[in-house]
Amino acid sequence: MKKVRLHGAPMIAFNITYDANLLLPSGIALGRGVSTGFGWQVSARVVVRQDKPREERRREEASAVENG
């Protein structure tokens, strides 16, 4: 945790790792302070391989989501 100021108001910033039962788009931002750079989400598990055709990658990603 780190104490920061947002528009003069004291806030706490922190990094967390969590699991969710949905697939959020990489780079989505949630919560207070989004317009000033807080709340950004980054996926830790999704790996996109560029050496395979797009349709094959989509099938693999869909299968991975179904299988957990």
N, C-alpha and C positions, 0 to 999 in steps of 0.2 A: 504494500500500500504506500501511496505517496500523497502528501498533502499538496494541493494546488489551489490556485485562485481562478475562478471563472467570472469575468465581469466584476471583479472585486469581492465576490462571495467565496468563502472557503469551501472547498469540496475535497473529496478523497478519490484518487485515481488508482486503479489496480488492474492487474492482468489475471484472468482466470481461464481455466480449461473446463469445459462442460460438455455433456452429451445431451442431445435433444432428439425427440422422436419426429424430426422433420429435417429436410435438407434446405438450409438457407443459402441464398446466392452469396458467393464470395464477395466481400467488400461491402455488405449491407451494414448500415449503422442503425442502432436502436437506443432509445433512452434520451435523457437530458444531455444537452451540450453537443448534439450531433453536428450542428452547424459550425462548431468551433473545434471539431476534430476528435471528440470523445464518442465512445460507443461503437467503434468499428469491430465487426465480426470477421474472422478469417477461419476458413475450414482447415482443420489439421489433418483430415483423412483423405479427402478427394484428390486423387492423382490422375491427371489426364495425360495419356500417352499419345504423342503426336505421330508415332510411326504406324498407327493403324488407321484404317478408313473410319470416317466419322460414324457411320451406322454401326460398325462393330464396337466402337467405344461406347456408344449410347446403349447398346444391348448389355455390355459388361457393367456399365454404371447402374442400369435398371436392375440387373440381376443382383448386384452388390447391395442395393437398397432393399430389395425384397428379402435377401438372406441375412441382413443385419450386418 
